[in-house]
């Protein structure tokens, strides 16, 4: 009888340890761990205040297929801008934050007049073209929910899928679900390097935040820039079709970019 009780006790202890381990390795805990590991892999501990990427661009919109130059800039505080010169015509997209730390943004065409970007299209990270800054902000933003979805095959490549979202500050069943959806970003990490190979999120028509238009950013040709891993080939797919192809030729970190370069003053 004593032998049986002893064996039963060992079984119960083993079960308790197993349950504790499974609880510790929840998808949320795994997502948070992967975020920190990917940030370390990308930045190597280097502090990043700003980044400027310069190179060539190809932009495709319907039957229009134009080529030219691109300059993309971002600040650690959350501002970014993309300036394209295509067939001699300038186009810009700027994202920043206002005095209440709320996201604001604008786009402009050849006339230089800024037009507001809908608030619900400013909910994902502004520096979508530079993963090291995105991961740093995710790691330092209170309330971010990271979930490890699992190991998958993406474009024939094995990847680690992790999803991040921001809950609503005022939680009700409806606005919490909407906020989670609007802020959701899915990263697909190389299992060996933990560098992102793709980022997926959704944008939405100005008048309908519930209608999704899928966006996917693909990263490749990572190069070491001042200790930080930088993708030198960035492709943006809109609704499954290539819309922007960027070939980075130079990457400059911590040059002291001014916040005035990211000023948003939309036309009324």
C-alpha positions as CSV (number, residue, x, y, z in Angstrom):
1,X,0.0,0.0,0.0
2,X,2.8,2.4,0.9
3,X,4.5,1.6,-2.4
4,X,1.3,2.4,-4.3
5,X,0.9,5.7,-2.5
6,X,4.5,6.6,-3.2
7,X,4.1,5.9,-6.9
8,X,0.8,7.8,-7.0
9,X,2.5,10.8,-5.3
10,X,5.3,10.8,-8.0
11,X,2.6,10.7,-10.7
12,X,0.8,13.7,-9.2
13,X,4.0,15.7,-8.9
14,X,4.9,15.0,-12.5
15,X,1.5,16.0,-13.6
16,X,1.7,19.3,-11.7
17,X,5.1,20.1,-13.2
18,X,3.8,19.3,-16.6
19,X,0.7,21.5,-16.1
20,X,2.9,24.4,-14.8
21,X,5.2,24.1,-17.8
22,X,2.3,24.2,-20.2
23,X,0.8,27.2,-18.5
24,X,4.1,29.1,-18.7
25,X,4.4,28.3,-22.4
26,X,1.1,29.8,-23.4
27,X,0.8,31.4,-26.9
28,X,0.9,34.8,-25.3
29,X,4.1,34.0,-23.3
30,X,5.7,32.5,-26.5
31,X,4.7,35.6,-28.5
32,X,6.3,38.0,-26.0
33,X,9.4,35.9,-25.9
34,X,9.7,35.8,-29.7
35,X,9.2,39.6,-29.8
36,X,12.2,40.1,-27.5
37,X,14.3,37.5,-29.3
38,X,13.5,39.0,-32.7
39,X,14.3,42.5,-31.5
40,X,17.7,41.4,-30.2
41,X,18.4,39.6,-33.5
42,X,17.5,42.7,-35.5
43,X,19.2,45.4,-33.4
44,X,21.9,43.5,-31.5
45,X,21.3,45.9,-28.6
46,X,21.9,49.0,-30.8
47,X,19.8,52.0,-29.8
48,X,17.9,53.4,-32.8
49,X,16.5,57.0,-32.8
50,X,15.9,57.4,-36.5
51,X,16.5,55.7,-39.9
52,X,16.7,56.9,-43.5
53,X,16.5,54.4,-46.4
54,X,17.2,55.6,-50.0
55,X,17.0,53.7,-53.2
56,X,14.9,53.0,-56.3
57,X,11.2,52.4,-56.5
58,X,8.7,50.8,-58.9
59,X,5.1,51.6,-58.3
60,X,2.2,49.7,-59.9
61,X,-1.4,50.8,-59.8
62,X,-3.7,49.2,-62.3
63,X,-2.3,49.9,-65.8
64,X,0.2,52.4,-64.5
65,X,3.7,51.1,-64.0
66,X,6.2,53.8,-63.0
67,X,9.8,53.7,-61.8
68,X,11.9,56.3,-59.9
69,X,13.5,57.0,-56.6
70,X,12.4,56.6,-53.0
71,X,13.4,58.0,-49.6
72,X,11.8,56.5,-46.5
73,X,12.4,58.0,-43.0
74,X,11.2,57.0,-39.5
75,X,11.6,58.2,-35.9
76,X,11.6,56.0,-32.8
77,X,8.7,58.2,-31.5
78,X,6.4,56.8,-34.2
79,X,6.7,59.3,-37.1
80,X,7.5,58.2,-40.7
81,X,7.4,59.5,-44.2
82,X,7.8,58.0,-47.7
83,X,8.8,60.3,-50.6
84,X,8.6,58.9,-54.1
85,X,9.7,60.5,-57.3
86,X,8.1,58.6,-60.2
87,X,8.4,59.7,-63.8
88,X,9.4,63.1,-62.5
89,X,6.3,63.4,-60.2
90,X,6.5,63.7,-56.4
91,X,4.3,61.7,-54.1
92,X,4.5,61.6,-50.3
93,X,2.9,59.8,-47.3
94,X,3.6,61.1,-43.8
95,X,2.6,59.7,-40.5
96,X,3.1,61.3,-37.1
97,X,1.4,61.8,-33.7
98,X,-0.4,64.8,-32.4
99,X,-0.2,66.5,-29.0
100,X,-2.3,63.8,-27.4
101,X,-0.1,61.1,-28.8
102,X,-2.8,60.1,-31.3
103,X,-1.8,59.0,-34.8
104,X,-2.3,61.4,-37.6
105,X,-1.3,61.1,-41.3
106,X,-1.5,62.6,-44.7
107,X,-0.7,61.8,-48.4
108,X,0.1,64.3,-51.1
109,X,0.4,64.2,-54.9
110,X,2.1,66.4,-57.5
111,X,0.4,69.6,-56.2
112,X,1.9,69.0,-52.7
113,X,-1.4,69.5,-51.0
114,X,-1.8,67.2,-48.0
115,X,-4.9,65.0,-47.7
116,X,-5.8,63.3,-44.4
117,X,-5.4,59.6,-44.0
118,X,-8.4,58.1,-42.1
119,X,-7.7,57.4,-38.5
120,X,-8.6,53.7,-38.9
121,X,-5.7,53.4,-41.4
122,X,-3.2,54.7,-38.9
123,X,-3.6,51.9,-36.3
124,X,-0.7,49.7,-37.4
125,X,2.9,50.6,-37.0
126,X,4.2,53.6,-39.1
127,X,7.6,52.2,-39.9
128,X,6.4,49.1,-41.7
129,X,9.5,49.3,-43.9
130,X,12.0,48.9,-41.0
131,X,11.3,46.0,-38.7
132,X,13.9,46.9,-36.1
133,X,12.0,50.0,-35.2
134,X,8.6,48.3,-35.3
135,X,9.7,45.6,-32.9
136,X,11.3,48.1,-30.6
137,X,8.0,50.0,-30.4
138,X,6.0,46.8,-29.9
139,X,8.3,45.8,-27.0
140,X,8.0,49.2,-25.3
141,X,4.2,49.8,-25.8
142,X,2.1,49.0,-22.8
143,X,-0.8,46.7,-23.4
144,X,0.4,45.1,-26.6
145,X,-0.8,41.6,-27.0
146,X,1.6,39.2,-28.7
147,X,0.4,35.7,-29.6
148,X,2.5,32.9,-31.1
149,X,0.3,31.3,-33.8
150,X,2.7,28.5,-34.6
151,X,5.2,27.2,-37.2
152,X,3.9,27.4,-40.7
153,X,4.9,27.2,-44.3
154,X,4.9,30.6,-46.1
155,X,5.9,30.8,-49.8
156,X,7.5,27.4,-49.5
157,X,9.6,28.5,-46.5
158,X,9.2,27.4,-42.9
159,X,8.3,30.4,-40.7
160,X,7.3,31.3,-37.1
161,X,4.0,33.1,-37.2
162,X,3.4,35.7,-34.4
163,X,0.6,38.2,-34.1
164,X,0.4,41.5,-32.3
165,X,-2.5,43.8,-31.5
166,X,-3.4,46.7,-29.2
167,X,-6.6,46.4,-27.0
168,X,-8.9,49.4,-26.7
169,X,-8.2,51.8,-23.9
170,X,-11.9,51.8,-23.0
171,X,-13.0,48.2,-23.2
172,X,-16.4,47.2,-24.3
173,X,-17.2,44.0,-26.2
174,X,-17.7,45.9,-29.5
175,X,-14.8,48.5,-29.5
176,X,-12.3,46.0,-28.1
177,X,-12.9,43.6,-31.0
178,X,-12.7,46.5,-33.5
179,X,-9.5,47.9,-32.0
180,X,-7.9,44.5,-31.9
181,X,-8.7,44.0,-35.5
182,X,-7.6,47.4,-36.7
183,X,-4.2,47.2,-34.9
184,X,-3.5,43.5,-35.8
185,X,-0.1,42.8,-37.4
186,X,1.1,39.4,-38.3
187,X,4.8,38.7,-38.6
188,X,6.4,35.7,-40.2
189,X,9.9,35.1,-38.9
190,X,12.7,33.0,-40.3
191,X,13.2,30.2,-37.7
192,X,17.0,30.4,-37.8
193,X,17.7,34.2,-37.8
194,X,14.3,35.4,-36.4
195,X,14.4,38.2,-39.1
196,X,10.9,39.0,-40.4
197,X,10.3,37.7,-44.0
198,X,6.8,39.1,-44.2
199,X,4.4,41.4,-42.4
200,X,0.6,41.3,-43.0
201,X,-2.1,43.7,-41.9
202,X,-5.2,45.3,-43.4
203,X,-6.2,48.8,-44.5
204,X,-9.7,49.9,-45.1
205,X,-11.8,52.3,-47.3
206,X,-12.1,55.8,-45.8
207,X,-15.8,55.3,-45.0
208,X,-15.7,51.6,-43.8
209,X,-13.3,50.5,-41.2
210,X,-14.8,47.0,-41.2
211,X,-14.0,46.2,-44.8
212,X,-10.5,44.7,-45.1
213,X,-8.0,45.3,-47.9
214,X,-5.1,42.9,-47.2
215,X,-1.6,44.3,-47.3
216,X,1.6,42.2,-47.1
217,X,5.1,43.5,-46.8
218,X,7.9,41.1,-47.9
219,X,11.5,41.6,-46.6
220,X,14.7,40.1,-48.1
221,X,18.4,40.8,-48.6
222,X,19.1,41.8,-45.0
223,X,22.4,43.6,-44.5
224,X,24.1,44.8,-41.4
225,X,23.9,48.6,-41.1
226,X,25.7,50.0,-38.1
227,X,24.9,46.8,-36.1
228,X,21.3,46.7,-37.2
229,X,19.8,44.2,-39.7
230,X,18.2,46.1,-42.5
231,X,16.1,44.7,-45.4
232,X,17.5,46.0,-48.7
233,X,14.6,44.6,-50.7
234,X,11.1,45.5,-49.6
235,X,8.0,44.7,-51.6
236,X,4.4,45.8,-50.8
237,X,1.5,43.8,-52.0
238,X,-2.0,45.2,-52.0
239,X,-4.9,42.8,-52.2
240,X,-2.5,40.2,-53.4
241,X,-0.9,42.2,-56.2
242,X,2.5,43.9,-56.2
243,X,2.0,47.7,-55.7
244,X,5.5,48.8,-54.6
245,X,9.0,47.4,-55.1
246,X,11.8,49.1,-53.2
247,X,15.5,48.4,-53.7
248,X,17.4,50.1,-50.9
249,X,20.8,51.4,-51.9
250,X,21.8,53.1,-48.6
251,X,20.6,53.0,-45.0
252,X,21.6,55.7,-42.4
253,X,20.9,55.3,-38.7
254,X,20.7,58.0,-36.0
255,X,21.4,61.0,-38.2
256,X,19.4,63.3,-36.0
257,X,16.3,63.7,-38.1
258,X,14.1,66.6,-37.0
259,X,10.4,66.1,-36.1
260,X,9.6,69.0,-38.4
261,X,10.3,66.7,-41.4
262,X,7.2,64.8,-40.4
263,X,4.8,67.7,-40.1
264,X,1.2,66.9,-41.0
265,X,-1.1,69.8,-42.0
266,X,-4.0,68.5,-44.0
267,X,-6.3,70.6,-46.2
268,X,-9.7,71.2,-44.7
